[in-house]
């Protein structure tokens, strides 16, 4: 049986922050370099929130989808918080006091193999701004909290 995580949490944290840097800077080359050849982007809006309708496969397609979604689907007034989500380093995105999205990455051999984005409000309802509900803030990660550019 394959272990759930194939990289130490520190390596997954570094990968998450490299992803954040590449995505927020709009650097598609840097983003593609982080993605495995078989990367897949999964998105779940539950028909009630912005989401991509189908999984996106391949590094170039995923990079385009991430960068395009950030421009078209993510409002400018959100704040992001780095947290552990189901044991994986991830990002919880807030719009005001309401959760807007959760993003997690699955690392494969030092690169991103899967990206999961949940915007479905039914699945985000248990989150709270303190990060104490279903999202457990990791002390090393919480020090690296990021906010969207103003």
C-alpha positions in Angstrom: 0.0 0.0 0.0 1.3 3.5 -0.9 1.9 5.8 2.1 -0.6 8.7 2.3 2.2 11.3 2.1 5.4 10.7 0.2 7.2 13.8 1.4 7.8 15.3 4.9 5.5 18.1 5.9 8.3 20.6 5.6 8.8 19.8 1.9 5.0 20.0 1.3 5.0 23.4 3.0 7.8 24.7 0.8 5.9 23.4 -2.3 2.8 25.2 -1.1 4.6 28.4 -0.7 6.3 28.1 -4.0 2.9 27.5 -5.5 1.5 30.6 -3.8 4.4 32.7 -5.0 4.1 31.5 -8.6 0.3 31.8 -8.7 0.1 35.3 -7.1 2.9 36.6 -9.3 1.3 35.3 -12.4 4.5 33.5 -13.4 3.2 30.6 -15.6 6.8 29.2 -16.1 7.4 29.0 -12.4 4.0 27.4 -11.8 4.5 24.8 -14.6 7.9 23.9 -13.1 6.1 23.0 -9.8 3.6 20.7 -11.5 4.1 17.0 -12.3 3.5 15.8 -15.8 0.3 14.1 -14.7 -1.1 16.9 -12.5 -4.8 17.2 -12.2 -6.8 20.2 -10.9 -10.1 19.2 -9.2 -12.7 21.8 -8.4 -16.0 21.5 -6.5 -18.5 24.4 -6.3 -21.5 22.1 -5.8 -23.3 24.1 -8.5 -23.6 27.0 -6.0 -20.2 28.7 -6.2 -17.5 29.5 -8.8 -15.7 26.4 -9.9 -14.3 24.8 -13.0 -16.8 22.4 -14.5 -14.4 19.5 -15.2 -11.0 18.3 -13.9 -8.1 19.9 -15.8 -5.1 17.7 -16.7 -1.5 18.5 -17.6 0.9 21.1 -16.4 0.2 23.8 -19.1 -3.6 23.4 -18.8 -3.5 23.5 -15.0 -1.3 26.5 -14.9 -3.6 28.4 -17.3 -6.6 27.4 -15.3 -5.1 28.5 -12.0 -3.9 31.8 -13.3 -7.2 32.4 -15.3 -9.3 31.5 -12.3 -7.5 33.8 -10.0 -8.2 36.7 -12.4 -11.8 35.8 -13.3 -13.3 33.9 -10.3 -11.5 35.1 -7.2 -12.7 38.5 -5.9 -10.1 41.1 -5.1 -11.2 41.5 -1.4 -10.3 38.0 -0.2 -7.7 37.1 2.4 -5.8 33.8 2.4 -4.6 31.8 5.4 -2.2 28.9 5.2 -3.4 26.0 7.3 -3.3 22.2 7.5 -6.4 20.8 5.8 -7.0 17.1 6.3 -3.4 16.7 7.1 -2.1 18.5 4.0 -0.7 22.0 3.9 -3.4 24.2 2.2 -5.0 27.6 1.9 -8.2 28.7 3.4 -9.6 31.8 1.5 -12.0 34.1 3.3 -14.2 36.9 2.0 -15.2 39.0 5.0 -16.3 36.6 7.7 -17.4 33.9 5.2 -15.2 31.1 3.9 -14.8 31.4 0.1 -12.6 28.4 -0.8 -10.1 25.8 0.4 -7.2 24.7 -1.7 -4.9 21.7 -1.0 -2.1 20.2 -2.9 -0.9 16.6 -3.1 2.8 16.2 -3.6 4.3 13.5 -5.8 8.0 13.1 -5.9 8.7 16.7 -5.0 6.1 18.2 -7.4 2.4 18.9 -7.3 0.4 15.9 -8.5 -3.1 17.0 -7.6 -4.7 20.3 -6.7 -8.1 20.3 -4.9 -10.2 23.5 -4.7 -13.5 23.5 -2.8 -15.8 26.5 -3.1 -19.0 24.6 -2.4 -20.6 26.5 0.5 -22.2 23.3 1.9 -18.7 21.9 2.4 -17.2 25.1 3.8 -19.9 25.8 6.4 -18.0 24.3 9.3 -15.0 26.5 8.9 -14.6 29.5 11.2 -12.2 32.4 10.9 -10.0 31.2 13.8 -9.2 28.1 11.9 -10.2 25.8 14.8 -13.1 23.9 13.2 -12.3 21.4 10.4 -9.1 23.2 9.5 -6.2 22.9 11.9 -3.7 25.7 11.7 -0.1 24.3 11.9 2.2 26.6 14.0 4.9 26.7 11.4 2.4 27.5 8.7 0.4 30.1 10.6 3.6 32.2 10.9 3.6 32.4 7.1 0.0 33.7 6.8 -0.6 35.5 3.5 -3.0 38.2 2.5 -4.2 39.1 -0.9 -2.6 42.2 -2.5 -4.5 45.4 -2.0 
